[in-house]
Amino acid sequence: MEDFIDVMLRPFIACILLTGIHVYFGLYVIDRGLIFVDLAMAQIAALGSSLGVLLGFGLHSTLNYWFALGSTLIAAVFLSQINKKKNKIPTEAYIGVLYAVAAAITILILNFSPEGAEELKAKAIGHLLFVSWSEINSIFLLYISIGLIHWFLVRYSIKSQKNFPWSSKYLTFIFYATFGAVVSSSVEVGGVLLVFAILIVPSLCATLVKESFKDRLVFGWIFSVIVCSIGILCSYQQDLPTGATIVLAFGVSLVGVHAIRKFIFWQQD
């Protein structure tokens, strides 16, 4: 038991932090139908990070992080300009192009790096099992700060009868900018696949079974913590990659929620 706590306590706490902020963002993403914005933002962060590596900064250095964050802020400006529900072309189409172009440029940049393949792999899978307490403290402070910003913005939107965050380009930019800051940090720890799973699956399941935003948020948090705990336990017992096991657990749980929901509706009929 002591070995389990020593090895898995830090990854578990990191997953709790990822859950707290990503389920919140995920509900907005699901509501707007911008399912792949997380992957696009993660890839753009990887592009900025790759540029930092090419210029001689370490993959996990502070300056490299600022390159990643700066890239997502530029993307936030672009997305805030084209994110309108009545657009003739869906925003998701632009997001797909953004992802593909960012991925292509990242590969081209890392082609000049002797460890390019390893750096791409690091972005895809993260280092959840080896996350440090200092990293946990950093993302905790970042997520709390962004949570407070959004709390004030939501209160402002309610008082002014605006639909946060889509009622103005200014609010939309803040949403994407803060989302980019979160993704830049999250991908460093959990990798692209795990961050995407935590963003989408709990929010999707919550949307299927709950009506109000508050109920969905609470359900998504509880659901994600339970699934992450199961994934971490299974990865430890079976000696499997932690991030991939948690992602698989999310996939299985989504199928389970759909099956339970179908059974309940079938019973009611």
Secondary structure in CASP SS format (residue, H / E / C, confidence):
PFRMAT SS
TARGET T0000
AUTHOR 0000-0000-0000
METHOD secondary structure of the structure
MODEL  1
M C 1.00
E H 1.00
D H 1.00
F H 1.00
I H 1.00
D H 1.00
V H 1.00
M H 1.00
L H 1.00
R H 1.00
P H 1.00
F H 1.00
I H 1.00
A H 1.00
C H 1.00
I H 1.00
L H 1.00
L H 1.00
T H 1.00
G H 1.00
I H 1.00
H H 1.00
V H 1.00
Y H 1.00
F H 1.00
G H 1.00
L H 1.00
Y H 1.00
V H 1.00
I H 1.00
D H 1.00
R H 1.00
G C 1.00
L C 1.00
I C 1.00
F C 1.00
V H 1.00
D H 1.00
L H 1.00
A H 1.00
M H 1.00
A H 1.00
Q H 1.00
I H 1.00
A H 1.00
A H 1.00
L H 1.00
G H 1.00
S H 1.00
S H 1.00
L H 1.00
G H 1.00
V H 1.00
L H 1.00
L C 1.00
G C 1.00
F C 1.00
G C 1.00
L C 1.00
H C 1.00
S C 1.00
T H 1.00
L H 1.00
N H 1.00
Y H 1.00
W H 1.00
F H 1.00
A H 1.00
L H 1.00
G H 1.00
S H 1.00
T H 1.00
L H 1.00
I H 1.00
A H 1.00
A H 1.00
V H 1.00
F H 1.00
L H 1.00
S H 1.00
Q H 1.00
I H 1.00
N C 1.00
K C 1.00
K C 1.00
K C 1.00
N C 1.00
K C 1.00
I C 1.00
P C 1.00
T H 1.00
E H 1.00
A H 1.00
Y H 1.00
I H 1.00
G H 1.00
V H 1.00
L H 1.00
Y H 1.00
A H 1.00
V H 1.00
A H 1.00
A H 1.00
A H 1.00
I H 1.00
T H 1.00
I H 1.00
L H 1.00
I H 1.00
L H 1.00
N C 1.00
F C 1.00
S C 1.00
P C 1.00
E C 1.00
G H 1.00
A H 1.00
E H 1.00
E H 1.00
L H 1.00
K H 1.00
A H 1.00
K H 1.00
A H 1.00
I H 1.00
G C 1.00
H C 1.00
L H 1.00
L H 1.00
F H 1.00
V C 1.00
S C 1.00
W H 1.00
S H 1.00
E H 1.00
I H 1.00
N H 1.00
S H 1.00
I H 1.00
F H 1.00
L H 1.00
L H 1.00
Y H 1.00
I H 1.00
S H 1.00
I H 1.00
G H 1.00
L H 1.00
I H 1.00
H H 1.00
W H 1.00
F H 1.00
L H 1.00
V H 1.00
R H 1.00
Y H 1.00
S H 1.00
I H 1.00
K H 1.00
S C 1.00
Q C 1.00
K C 1.00
N C 1.00
F C 1.00
P C 1.00
W C 1.00
S C 1.00
S C 1.00
K H 1.00
Y H 1.00
L H 1.00
T H 1.00
F H 1.00
I H 1.00
F H 1.00
Y H 1.00
A H 1.00
T H 1.00
F H 1.00
G H 1.00
A H 1.00
V H 1.00
V H 1.00
S H 1.00
S H 1.00
S H 1.00
V H 1.00
E H 1.00
V H 1.00
G H 1.00
G H 1.00
V H 1.00
L H 1.00
L H 1.00
V H 1.00
F H 1.00
A H 1.00
I H 1.00
L H 1.00
I H 1.00
V H 1.00
P H 1.00
S H 1.00
L H 1.00
C H 1.00
A H 1.00
T H 1.00
L H 1.00
V H 1.00
K C 1.00
E C 1.00
S C 1.00
F H 1.00
K H 1.00
D H 1.00
R H 1.00
L H 1.00
V H 1.00
F H 1.00
G H 1.00
W H 1.00
I H 1.00
F H 1.00
S H 1.00
V H 1.00
I H 1.00
V H 1.00
C H 1.00
S H 1.00
I H 1.00
G H 1.00
I H 1.00
L H 1.00
C H 1.00
S H 1.00
Y H 1.00
Q H 1.00
Q H 1.00
D C 1.00
L C 1.00
P C 1.00
T H 1.00
G H 1.00
A H 1.00
T H 1.00
I H 1.00
V H 1.00
L H 1.00
A H 1.00
F H 1.00
G H 1.00
V H 1.00
S H 1.00
L H 1.00
V H 1.00
G H 1.00
V H 1.00
H H 1.00
A H 1.00
I H 1.00
R H 1.00
K H 1.00
F H 1.00
I H 1.00
F H 1.00
W H 1.00
Q H 1.00
Q H 1.00
D C 1.00
END
